[in-house]
């Protein structure tokens, strides 16, 4: 409780305040600078960009309006050359020539509908009788004044020109008839629709409060008319006329608003039309009016959020320092109690005391000083570990080679050896085992009484001599001191060396001889060395050590043999000395795990037969069987089984009650082999059944993928042959045929219900297009394209029958 209470009041030091201010600066300064730059950019740069965009769009619209008027003029000029408007009109009788009059009606209607700007089309003919005609009717003109107005239209020097309509309300374009002739017999006129023309001009100023109008060469309003001119129109017109020079764009103030005015000229058939567009400046920049306020609001909110997050972030960042302070302190004392102890040295002061007695802690320096102490302690531990590491390595090697770790497979052995830095592949292993008889130590002590070396010292010296001789050896080698006057050299020989050849065995004998001579010269003691048989299975190394010990134990009193090659004579020694048959034990366990009952019984018969010729066969057999049973139980435990549940607890007592080897064989068959085989094979069958059903589901869901039986077998850890046989027994067909059936079924569904290309269908079901065509034809008797065609034809006939 004291520790918790003091931990809660741990004060924030100078580092916390500095980090908080730094985070505030980092978080706020970029936001402030960004806000200022963005506000200025929006106010000035964006306003300029919008004005330039407005001018650019205005220029594009004026070009479009000019193109529309050009198209109208060109089309109307071409109509004047129509054969209907030739000199035959002088003789046209409007009363009796109905066909010709009807043709004129049709032509005038076509002209009127040829362009949306045309409001009215009219034909005037002066001969044989003055008449005016539009698309709906014709009227003879009897008023001399009206005839004079129409005649003036035909006496203009231009063949096509713009004028005012007869009522001066609209613009009118005139074409003398016939086209291309100086002798005019009449005129063809079109009057513009003021509404359509106004809408087209209004595109020049598509803003609220804006206006657009046309002026003629004298500055008089063309559109809208004088009566429709407002105050803004007159103000812009007067301002434009009063300007010196010709300005295409200028700003003017009107009724507390600033207008952006653009002007230009349309050159129309020898006359100039001046167009004027006036738009309020605030409408142009309206899209960005609220942006500065939004920028200020967002920037202010960002700064406030930055302040909050900086405070929260500082607290979160400071948590590790708080934990480190508490961890390094490891006491319940408050910081005020810690600081004097840490700050005893003026040079390493981590805190300053104010006049009011409060302590200002510098967390970084405090942690730094604690870290220095931790590093010093770590370095001390590392040195001690390095001192103890050779002993640990030697202890591991001793346990491995004596078989104390109960590693059952070559793979487990190689994993253990990899921990010692031995990365092995297909090497073969050989043991050089050496034994110094105790009598040799006694003789040495009697001869050299002034020296007090013990057996341990002599063993260490002999091992050190061997290590010096191993320098430059091209094979992996490791010396082992068993601390009982016995030593061993473990060699890992590459397969290309062929360790069973006489040359290689001779090389090992020479190396052993050099070792013996060096030990004899240095310590004046006698030593015997055995060279084991080679083995490619690392799990047999303990057996090689046991065999070597057995041979040397028999020969330790022989004075004439110092090097024993077990390839030549050790087999007889081993048999005579009744070494435990480790290879048979592993063969029996392997057969039990594989469910091979006959093989297990055969190997067990050989196992107990190895002790039949011994001096006390019953005793030795029982001891060997006890060890075998212990090994089987250990294997079952590794596989997750409970040996007590399988065999009960009186298994060893049952062995003691057996009278001969035949009873032992039958007991092992019924109590061990049958139980293990049933347990292993039953689990294996369940595993295989589960695997084949999972394979079927996998094929149904992933038929489009590249599936293979070998890959699925590896996935489930079962041999492909076993898995294929179980699949066929369960579903009546092998896996490849089932996968083909699933894929073709899906392909037929796609052929029947979609129009997807056959090559794409082949890829969707996991086949190459060419192979898919062959396989489909082989199984269905027709190609995919023919199958689709037959299905569609059959469906069409069924629909036809239903409709009938």
C-alpha positions in Angstrom: 0.0 0.0 0.0 2.9 2.4 0.7 4.4 1.7 -2.7 1.1 2.3 -4.5 0.5 5.6 -2.6 3.9 7.0 -3.3 3.8 5.9 -6.9 0.6 7.9 -7.6 2.2 11.1 -6.4 5.3 10.8 -8.5 5.9 14.3 -9.7 6.5 15.4 -13.3 10.1 16.5 -13.8 11.9 18.9 -16.1 11.8 16.4 -19.0 8.0 16.3 -18.9 7.8 20.1 -19.1 10.3 20.3 -21.9 8.7 17.5 -23.9 5.3 19.1 -23.5 6.5 22.5 -24.8 8.3 20.8 -27.6 5.2 18.9 -28.7 3.1 22.1 -28.5 5.6 23.9 -30.7 5.8 21.0 -33.2 2.0 20.6 -33.3 1.1 24.3 -33.4 3.7 26.0 -35.5 3.0 24.1 -38.7 -0.7 24.7 -38.3 -0.3 28.5 -37.7 2.0 28.8 -40.7 -0.3 26.7 -42.9 -3.3 28.7 -41.8 -1.7 32.1 -42.6 -0.4 30.9 -46.0 -3.7 29.3 -46.9 -5.7 32.4 -45.8 -3.5 34.7 -47.9 -3.5 32.3 -50.8 -7.3 32.0 -50.8 -7.8 35.7 -50.5 -5.4 36.9 -53.2 -4.3 34.0 -55.3 -7.7 32.3 -55.6 -9.4 35.6 -56.4 -7.0 36.3 -59.2 -7.4 32.7 -60.5 -11.2 33.0 -60.5 -11.0 36.4 -62.4 -8.7 34.9 -64.9 -11.0 31.8 -65.2 -13.9 34.2 -65.8 -12.1 36.1 -68.5 -11.0 32.8 -70.2 -14.6 31.5 -70.1 -15.9 34.8 -71.4 -13.6 34.7 -74.4 -14.7 31.1 -75.1 -18.4 32.1 -74.9 -17.9 35.1 -77.2 -16.2 32.8 -79.7 -19.1 30.4 -79.5 -21.7 33.3 -80.0 -19.7 34.5 -83.0 -19.7 31.0 -84.5 -23.4 30.8 -84.0 -24.0 34.0 -85.9 -21.5 33.0 -88.6 -23.4 29.8 -89.1 -26.7 31.7 -89.4 -25.3 34.1 -91.9 -23.7 31.4 -94.0 -26.9 29.2 -94.1 -29.1 32.2 -94.9 -26.8 33.4 -97.7 -27.0 29.9 -99.3 -30.8 29.9 -99.3 -30.7 33.0 -101.7 -29.2 30.7 -104.4 -32.0 28.2 -104.2 -33.5 27.6 -107.8 -36.9 28.4 -106.4 -35.8 32.1 -106.0 -34.9 32.7 -109.6 -36.4 35.1 -112.2 -39.4 32.9 -112.7 -40.9 34.6 -109.6 -41.6 37.7 -111.8 -44.3 35.6 -113.6 -45.7 33.8 -110.6 -49.4 34.0 -110.3 -50.2 33.6 -106.6 -53.9 32.9 -107.4 -53.6 30.2 -110.0 -50.1 28.7 -109.5 -50.9 26.7 -106.5 -48.0 24.3 -106.8 -45.3 27.0 -107.0 -46.9 28.9 -104.1 -47.0 25.7 -102.0 -43.3 25.1 -102.8 -42.6 28.6 -101.6 -44.5 27.9 -98.3 -42.5 24.7 -97.8 -39.2 26.4 -98.4 -39.9 29.3 -96.1 -40.9 26.9 -93.4 -37.6 25.0 -93.8 -35.6 28.2 -93.6 -37.5 29.3 -90.4 -36.9 25.9 -88.8 -33.2 25.7 -89.8 -32.0 27.8 -86.9 -33.4 28.5 -83.4 -32.4 32.2 -83.7 -34.8 32.7 -86.6 -38.1 34.1 -85.4 -39.7 34.9 -88.7 -39.0 34.4 -92.5 -40.5 36.7 -95.1 -40.4 36.9 -98.9 -41.1 40.2 -100.7 -41.7 40.3 -104.5 -42.2 43.5 -106.4 -43.4 42.0 -109.7 -45.8 41.2 -111.2 -47.7 42.6 -108.1 -46.2 43.7 -104.8 -46.7 40.8 -102.3 -45.2 39.8 -99.0 -45.2 36.1 -97.9 -44.2 34.2 -94.8 -44.4 30.6 -93.8 -48.2 30.8 -93.0 -49.7 33.2 -95.6 -49.2 35.8 -98.3 -50.7 39.3 -98.7 -50.7 41.7 -101.6 -49.4 45.2 -100.7 -51.5 48.1 -101.9 -50.0 50.8 -99.5 -47.5 52.8 -101.5 -45.5 53.7 -98.3 -45.2 50.1 -97.3 -44.1 49.2 -100.8 -41.5 51.9 -100.7 -40.0 50.4 -97.5 -39.7 47.0 -99.0 -38.3 48.4 -102.2 -35.5 50.1 -100.2 -34.5 46.7 -99.0 -33.8 45.6 -102.6 -31.8 48.7 -103.5 -29.0 48.4 -101.0 -25.5 47.9 -102.4 -24.9 44.7 -100.4 -26.5 41.5 -101.5 -26.8 40.3 -97.9 -26.8 42.7 -94.9 -28.2 43.3 -91.4 -30.9 45.8 -90.7 -33.7 46.6 -88.4 -37.1 44.8 -88.7 -40.0 46.8 -90.1 -41.2 47.5 -86.6 -37.6 48.2 -85.4 -38.1 45.7 -82.6 -35.7 43.1 -83.7 -32.6 42.5 -85.9 -33.3 41.5 -89.4 -31.0 40.0 -92.1 -31.8 40.7 -95.8 -30.9 38.8 -98.9 -31.6 40.3 -102.3 -33.3 37.9 -104.9 -32.2 36.3 -107.0 -28.9 35.6 -105.5 -25.9 36.8 -107.5 -28.0 39.1 -109.8 -27.8 42.9 -109.9 -31.4 43.1 -111.1 -33.4 42.5 -107.9 -36.9 41.3 -108.1 -37.5 41.1 -104.3 -35.9 40.3 -101.0 -35.8 37.4 -98.5 -35.6 38.4 -94.9 -35.2 36.7 -91.5 -36.1 38.4 -88.2 -34.2 37.2 -85.1 -36.0 35.9 -82.1 -35.1 38.5 -79.4 -35.7 35.9 -76.6 -33.3 33.3 -78.2 -30.7 35.9 -79.0 -30.9 37.3 -75.5 -30.5 33.9 -74.0 -27.4 33.3 -76.1 -25.9 36.6 -75.1 -26.7 36.0 -71.5 -24.2 33.1 -71.6 -21.6 35.8 -71.6 -22.5 36.8 -68.0 -24.0 33.7 -66.3 -24.0 35.3 -62.8 -26.7 36.8 -60.6 -26.9 40.5 -61.1 -25.0 40.5 -64.4 -26.2 41.8 -67.7 -25.2 41.7 -71.4 -26.3 44.0 -74.2 -25.5 44.9 -77.8 -24.7 48.3 -79.3 -24.5 49.3 -83.0 -21.7 51.3 -84.6 -23.3 54.6 -83.3 -23.5 53.3 -79.8 -27.3 52.8 -79.9 -28.8 49.8 -78.1 -29.6 46.9 -80.4 -30.5 44.4 -77.7 -32.3 45.1 -75.5 -34.2 48.0 -77.0 -34.1 51.5 -75.5 -37.3 50.9 -73.6 -35.8 47.8 -71.9 -32.6 49.6 -71.0 -32.1 49.9 -67.3 -30.0 52.1 -65.1 -27.1 49.6 -65.1 -27.2 49.4 -68.9 -27.0 53.2 -69.3 -24.3 53.5 -66.6 -22.1 50.9 -68.2 -22.7 52.4 -71.7 -21.9 55.9 -70.6 -18.8 54.8 -68.7 -17.6 52.9 -71.8 -18.2 55.8 -74.2 -16.4 58.2 -71.8 -13.3 56.0 -71.6 -10.3 57.2 -73.7 -9.1 54.5 -76.0 -10.6 51.1 -76.4 -10.5 48.9 -73.3 -11.7 45.3 -73.5 -11.9 44.9 -69.7 -12.3 47.4 -66.8 -13.8 47.7 -63.4 -16.6 50.2 -62.5 -18.6 51.0 -59.4 -22.4 51.2 -59.5 -24.7 51.4 -56.5 -22.0 50.2 -54.0 -21.0 47.3 -56.1 -17.9 46.8 -58.2 -18.6 45.4 -61.7 -16.1 43.6 -63.9 -17.0 44.8 -67.5 -15.8 43.1 -70.7 -16.4 44.4 -74.1 -15.7 43.2 -77.7 -16.9 43.5 -81.3 -18.7 41.1 -83.6 -17.9 41.9 -87.3 -21.2 41.2 -89.0 -21.5 41.6 -92.8 -19.7 44.9 -92.9 -21.1 46.3 -89.7 -19.7 46.1 -86.1 -21.8 45.0 -83.2 -20.4 45.9 -79.8 -21.2 43.5 -77.0 -20.9 44.5 -73.4 -21.0 42.1 -70.3 -21.1 43.5 -66.8 -20.8 41.1 -63.8 -20.6 41.9 -60.1 -17.1 41.1 -58.8 -18.5 39.5 -55.7 -20.4 37.0 -57.8 -17.2 36.0 -59.5 -15.4 35.3 -56.2 -18.5 34.0 -54.5 -17.2 30.3 -54.4 -14.4 31.4 -52.1 -16.1 34.0 -50.0 -16.7 31.6 -47.1 -13.4 29.8 -47.6 -11.3 32.3 -45.5 -13.7 32.0 -42.6 -13.7 28.2 -42.9 -9.9 28.3 -43.0 -9.8 30.4 -39.8 -12.3 28.2 -38.1 -10.6 25.0 -39.1 -7.2 26.4 -38.1 -8.4 27.6 -34.8 -10.1 24.2 -34.1 -6.9 22.5 -35.2 -4.8 24.5 -32.8 -7.2 23.7 -29.9 -7.2 20.1 -30.9 -3.4 20.2 -31.1 -3.2 21.7 -27.5 -5.4 18.9 -26.2 -3.6 16.1 -28.1 -0.3 17.5 -27.0 -1.3 17.3 -23.4 -2.7 13.8 -23.8 0.3 12.8 -25.9 2.8 14.1 -23.4 1.1 12.1 -20.6 1.1 9.0 -22.8 4.8 9.5 -23.8 5.7 10.1 -20.1 4.2 6.8 -19.0 7.3 4.8 -20.0 9.5 7.2 -18.1 7.3 6.8 -15.1 7.5 3.0 -15.3 11.3 3.2 -15.8 11.7 5.5 -12.8 9.7 3.1 -10.6 11.4 0.1 -12.1 14.9 1.5 -11.6 14.1 2.8 -8.2 12.4 -0.5 -7.0 11.5 1.0 -3.7 8.4 2.6 -2.2 10.2 5.8 -1.3 9.0 9.0 -3.0 11.2 10.8 -5.4 12.3 13.3 -2.8 13.8 10.4 -0.9 15.5 9.0 -3.9 17.1 12.1 -5.2 19.6 12.7 -2.5 20.9 9.2 -2.8 21.2 9.6 -6.6 22.6 13.1 -6.4 25.3 12.5 -3.9 27.9 13.3 -6.5 27.9 16.9 -7.7 29.0 15.8 -11.1 26.0 13.4 -11.5 23.3 15.6 -9.9 19.9 14.7 -11.3 17.7 17.1 -9.4 17.8 20.7 -8.1 16.2 21.9 -4.9 14.3 25.2 -4.9 14.2 27.6 -2.1 10.8 26.3 -1.0 12.2 22.8 -0.7 10.5 21.3 -3.7 12.6 18.9 -5.9 12.9 19.4 -9.7 13.7 15.9 -11.0 15.6 15.3 -14.2 14.2 12.0 -15.3 16.6 11.4 -18.1 19.7 11.8 -16.0 18.2 9.7 -13.3 17.4 6.9 -15.8 20.8 7.3 -17.3 22.6 6.7 -14.0 20.4 3.7 -13.3 21.0 2.4 -16.8 24.8 2.6 -16.3 24.4 0.5 -13.2 22.3 -2.0 -15.0 24.8 -2.2 -17.9 27.7 -2.8 -15.4 25.7 -5.6 -13.8 24.8 -7.0 -17.2 28.5 -7.0 -18.3 29.4 -8.8 -15.0 26.7 -11.4 -15.7 27.8 -11.8 -19.3 31.4 -12.5 -18.2 30.2 -15.0 -15.7 28.0 -16.6 -18.4 31.0 -16.8 -20.8 33.0 -18.5 -18.1 30.2 -21.0 -17.4 29.3 -21.6 -21.1 32.1 -24.1 -21.8 31.0 -26.1 -18.8 27.3 -26.0 -20.0 28.4 -27.0 -23.5 30.4 -29.9 -22.1 27.5 -31.0 -19.8 25.1 -31.0 -22.8 27.6 -33.1 -24.8 28.0 -35.6 -22.0 24.2 -36.0 -21.6 23.8 -36.4 -25.3 26.5 -39.0 -25.8 25.5 -41.0 -22.7 21.8 -41.0 -23.9 20.4 -39.2 -20.8 18.2 -36.9 -22.9 16.2 -39.7 -24.5 16.3 -38.4 -28.1 14.5 -41.0 -30.2 15.2 -39.8 -33.8 18.1 -38.7 -35.9 16.2 -35.4 -36.5 16.0 -34.6 -32.8 19.7 -35.4 -32.4 20.7 -33.1 -35.2 18.5 -30.3 -33.7 20.4 -30.7 -30.4 23.8 -30.7 -32.2 22.7 -27.6 -34.1 22.5 -25.9 -30.7 26.2 -26.6 -30.4 26.9 -25.0 -33.8 26.9 -28.2 -35.8 24.8 -27.7 -38.9 24.6 -31.3 -40.3 23.3 -32.8 -43.4 24.4 -36.4 -44.4 27.5 -36.7 -42.2 28.5 -40.0 -40.6 29.5 -40.1 -36.9 32.6 -41.8 -35.4 33.6 -42.0 -31.7 37.2 -42.2 -30.5 36.8 -43.3 -26.9 39.8 -43.2 -24.5 40.2 -44.7 -21.1 43.0 -44.2 -18.5 43.1 -47.2 -16.1 43.1 -46.2 -12.4 46.3 -48.2 -11.9 48.1 -45.9 -14.2 47.3 -43.0 -12.0 48.6 -44.8 -8.9 51.8 -45.6 -10.7 52.1 -42.0 -11.7 51.6 -40.8 -8.2 54.3 -43.2 -6.8 56.8 -42.0 -9.4 56.1 -38.3 -9.0 55.3 -37.8 -5.4 56.3 -34.0 -5.6 53.2 -33.4 -7.8 49.6 -33.7 -6.5 47.5 -33.9 -9.8 44.3 -35.8 -9.4 42.5 -37.9 -11.8 40.5 -34.9 -12.9 43.7 -33.0 -13.7 45.1 -35.9 -15.8 41.8 -36.2 -17.8 41.8 -32.4 -18.4 45.4 -32.6 -19.6 44.7 -35.5 -22.0 41.7 -33.7 -23.4 43.7 -30.5 -23.9 46.4 -32.4 -25.8 43.8 -33.8 -28.1 42.3 -30.3 -28.7 45.7 -29.0 -29.8 46.1 -31.9 -32.2 42.7 -31.3 -33.7 43.7 -27.9 -35.1 43.5 -28.0 -38.9 41.3 -31.1 -39.0 39.0 -30.9 -42.0 36.1 -32.5 -40.2 33.8 -31.3 -37.4 35.1 -32.6 -34.1 34.2 -32.1 -30.4 36.2 -33.4 -27.4 34.3 -34.7 -24.4 35.7 -35.2 -20.9 33.5 -37.5 -18.8 35.5 -36.7 -15.6 35.9 -40.4 -14.8 39.3 -41.0 -16.5 37.5 -41.5 -19.8 37.4 -39.1 -22.8 35.8 -39.2 -26.2 36.2 -37.5 -29.6 33.0 -37.1 -31.6 33.7 -36.8 -35.4 31.2 -35.8 -38.1 32.7 -37.0 -41.4 31.2 -35.9 -44.8 29.8 -38.8 -46.8 32.3 -38.4 -49.6 35.2 -39.3 -47.3 33.9 -43.0 -46.9 34.8 -43.6 -43.3 34.7 -47.4 -43.6 37.6 -47.6 -46.0 40.9 -49.0 -44.6 42.8 -45.8 -45.5 40.5 -43.6 -43.4 40.6 -46.1 -40.5 44.4 -46.0 -40.7 44.3 -42.2 -40.6 42.2 -42.4 -37.4 44.6 -44.9 -35.9 47.6 -42.6 -36.6 45.7 -39.7 -34.9 45.0 -41.9 -31.9 48.6 -43.1 -31.8 49.8 -39.5 -31.8 47.4 -38.7 -28.9 48.6 -41.7 -26.9 52.3 -40.8 -27.4 51.7 -37.2 -26.4 49.8 -38.3 -23.2 52.6 -40.8 -22.5 55.3 -38.2 -23.0 53.5 -35.5 -21.0 52.1 -37.5 -18.1 53.8 -40.9 -18.3 50.4 -42.7 -18.1 49.0 -45.5 -20.1 45.8 -45.0 -22.1 43.6 -47.2 -24.4 41.7 -45.8 -27.3 38.8 -47.4 -29.3 37.7 -46.4 -32.8 34.0 -47.0 -33.2 32.1 -48.1 -36.3 30.6 -45.2 -38.4 26.9 -44.5 -38.2 24.8 -42.1 -40.3 22.0 -42.0 -37.6 22.9 -39.5 -34.9 20.6 -41.2 -32.4 23.0 -44.2 -32.4 25.8 -42.1 -30.9 25.0 -43.2 -27.3 25.2 -46.9 -28.4 28.6 -46.3 -29.9 29.8 -44.8 -26.6 28.4 -47.8 -24.7 30.0 -50.3 -27.0 33.3 -48.5 -26.7 33.1 -48.5 -22.9 32.3 -52.2 -23.0 35.3 -53.0 -25.2 37.7 -50.9 -23.2 36.4 -52.2 -19.9 37.5 -55.7 -21.1 40.8 -54.6 -22.4 41.8 -52.2 -19.7 44.2 -54.8 -18.1 45.8 -55.7 -21.4 49.3 -54.1 -21.8 49.9 -55.0 -25.4 46.8 -53.4 -27.1 46.3 -49.7 -26.9 44.2 -48.9 -30.0 41.1 -51.0 -30.8 39.4 -50.7 -34.2 35.9 -51.9 -33.5 35.3 -52.5 -37.2 37.7 -55.5 -37.0 37.2 -57.1 -33.6 34.8 -55.1 -31.4 31.7 -56.9 -32.6 32.7 -60.1 -30.8 33.6 -58.2 -27.6 30.2 -56.4 -27.6 28.3 -59.7 -28.1 30.2 -61.3 -25.3 29.6 -58.4 -23.0 25.8 -58.3 -23.6 25.4 -54.7 -24.7 21.7 -53.5 -24.8 20.5 -53.7 -28.5 19.4 -50.1 -29.0 18.9 -50.6 -32.8 16.4 -53.4 -32.1 14.6 -51.2 -29.6 14.1 -48.5 -32.2 13.0 -51.0 -34.8 10.3 -52.3 -32.5 9.0 -48.9 -31.6 9.0 -47.8 -35.3 7.0 -50.9 -36.2 4.5 -50.3 -33.4 4.0 -46.7 -34.6 3.5 -47.9 -38.1 1.0 -50.5 -37.1 3.2 -53.3 -38.5 2.4 -56.1 -36.0 4.4 -58.9 -37.6 7.5 -56.7 -38.0 7.3 -55.7 -34.3 7.0 -59.3 -33.2 9.9 -60.4 -35.4 12.2 -57.7 -34.0 11.1 -58.5 -30.5 12.0 -62.2 -31.1 15.5 -61.1 -32.2 15.6 -58.7 -29.2 15.1 -61.4 -26.5 17.2 -63.9 -28.6 20.3 -61.8 -28.1 20.3 -62.8 -24.4 19.5 -66.5 -24.8 23.2 -67.5 -24.7 24.2 -65.4 -21.7 25.1 -66.8 -18.3 21.8 -65.7 -16.7 19.4 -65.3 -19.6 16.2 -64.8 -17.5 17.7 -62.0 -15.5 19.2 -60.2 -18.4 16.1 -60.6 -20.6 13.9 -59.2 -17.9 16.2 -56.2 -17.4 16.2 -55.5 -21.2 12.4 -55.9 -21.4 12.0 -53.5 -18.6 14.1 -50.9 -20.4 12.2 -51.6 -23.7 8.8 -51.1 -21.9 10.1 -47.8 -20.3 11.1 -46.6 -23.8 7.6 -47.6 -25.3 5.9 -45.7 -22.4 8.1 -42.7 -23.0 7.2 -42.8 -26.7 3.5 -43.0 -25.9 3.8 -40.0 -23.6 5.4 -38.0 -26.4 2.5 -38.9 -28.7 0.0 -37.7 -26.2 -1.2 -41.1 -24.9 -1.5 -42.2 -21.3 0.4 -45.5 -20.8 -1.3 -46.2 -17.5 -4.7 -46.1 -19.3 -3.5 -48.4 -22.0 -1.5 -51.0 -20.0 -2.5 -50.6 -16.4 -0.1 -50.3 -13.5 1.0 -54.0 -13.0 2.9 -54.5 -16.2 6.3 -55.0 -14.6 5.0 -57.5 -12.0 3.5 -59.5 -14.9 6.9 -59.8 -16.5 8.4 -61.1 -13.3 5.8 -63.8 -13.1 6.7 -65.2 -16.6 8.7 -68.5 -16.7 10.3 -68.7 -20.1 10.9 -66.8 -23.3 7.9 -68.3 -25.1 5.6 -66.9 -22.4 7.3 -63.6 -22.6 6.8 -63.5 -26.3 3.1 -64.2 -26.0 2.7 -61.8 -23.2 4.4 -59.0 -25.3 2.2 -59.9 -28.3 -1.1 -59.6 -26.4 -0.4 -56.9 -23.8 1.9 -54.6 -25.8 1.8 -55.1 -29.6 -2.0 -55.6 -30.0 -2.8 -52.6 -27.7 -0.3 -50.3 -29.4 -1.2 -51.3 -33.0 -4.9 -50.9 -32.3 -4.4 -47.5 -30.7 -2.1 -46.2 -33.5 -4.0 -47.7 -36.4 -7.3 -46.5 -35.0 -6.1 -43.0 -34.7 -4.5 -43.2 -38.1 -7.8 -44.4 -39.7 -9.7 -41.5 -38.2 -7.1 -39.1 -39.4 -7.2 -40.5 -42.9 -11.0 -40.4 -43.0 -11.0 -36.8 -41.8 -8.4 -35.9 -44.4 -10.3 -37.4 -47.4 -13.4 -35.5 -46.5 -11.5 -32.3 -46.2 -9.9 -33.0 -49.6 -13.4 -33.4 -51.1 -14.5 -30.1 -49.6 -11.3 -28.4 -50.7 -11.9 -29.6 -54.3 -15.4 -28.3 -54.3 -14.4 -24.9 -53.0 -11.0 -24.4 -54.7 -11.4 -26.3 -58.0 -10.0 -23.3 -60.0 -6.7 -23.6 -58.2 -3.8 -25.8 -59.2 -4.5 -28.8 -56.9 -2.3 -31.9 -56.7 -2.6 -35.0 -54.6 1.0 -34.7 -53.4 0.4 -31.1 -52.1 -2.7 -32.1 -50.2 -0.9 -35.2 -48.8 1.9 -33.0 -47.5 -0.7 -30.6 -46.1 -2.3 -33.5 -44.0 1.0 -35.2 -43.3 -0.1 -38.5 -44.9 1.6 -40.4 -47.8 0.0 -39.6 -51.1 -0.5 -43.3 -51.9 -2.3 -44.0 -48.6 -4.5 -40.9 -49.1 -5.4 -41.8 -52.7 -6.4 -45.3 -51.8 -8.5 -44.1 -48.9 -10.2 -41.5 -51.1 -11.2 -44.2 -53.7 -12.4 -46.6 -51.0 -14.6 -43.9 -49.5 -16.0 -42.2 -52.6 -15.6 -44.9 -55.3 -13.3 -42.8 -57.5 -9.8 -41.4 -57.2 -9.2 -37.8 -56.4 -8.1 -36.7 -59.9 -11.3 -38.1 -61.4 -13.4 -36.4 -58.8 -11.7 -33.1 -59.3 -12.2 -33.4 -63.1 -15.9 -34.1 -62.5 -16.3 -31.0 -60.3 -14.5 -28.8 -62.8 -16.5 -30.0 -65.8 -19.8 -29.7 -63.9 -19.0 -26.1 -63.1 -17.9 -25.5 -66.7 -21.2 -26.8 -68.0 -23.0 -24.5 -65.7 -21.1 -21.5 -67.1 -21.7 -22.7 -70.7 -25.4 -22.9 -70.1 -26.0 -19.7 -68.1 -23.5 -17.2 -69.4 -21.9 -15.9 -72.6 -18.4 -15.9 -71.2 -15.7 -16.9 -73.7 -14.7 -20.6 -73.6 -11.1 -19.7 -72.9 -12.1 -17.7 -69.8 -14.3 -20.5 -68.6 -11.4 -22.9 -68.9 -9.2 -20.6 -66.8 -12.1 -20.2 -64.2 -12.2 -23.9 -63.7 -8.5 -24.4 -63.5 -7.5 -25.6 -67.0 -5.6 -24.3 -70.0 -8.0 -23.7 -72.9 -6.4 -26.3 -75.3 -6.4 -29.0 -72.7 -9.9 -28.0 -71.5 -11.3 -28.5 -75.1 -9.8 -32.0 -75.4 -10.9 -33.1 -71.9 -14.4 -31.8 -72.4 -14.8 -33.6 -75.6 -13.4 -36.8 -74.1 -15.9 -36.8 -71.2 -19.0 -35.2 -72.9 -18.5 -36.4 -76.5 -18.7 -32.9 -77.9 -16.8 -29.7 -77.8 -17.6 -26.8 -75.4 -18.8 -24.6 -78.2 -21.1 -27.2 -79.6 -22.4 -28.0 -76.2 -23.3 -24.4 -75.6 -25.0 -24.2 -79.0 -27.0 -27.3 -78.4 -28.2 -26.0 -75.0 -29.2 -22.7 -76.5 -31.0 -24.3 -79.4 -32.9 -26.7 -77.1 -33.9 -23.8 -74.8 -35.1 -21.8 -77.9 -37.2 -24.7 -79.1 -38.8 -25.1 -75.7 -39.7 -21.4 -75.6 -41.2 -21.7 -79.1 -43.3 -24.6 -78.1 -44.6 -22.8 -75.1 -45.5 -19.8 -77.1 -47.4 -21.9 -79.6 
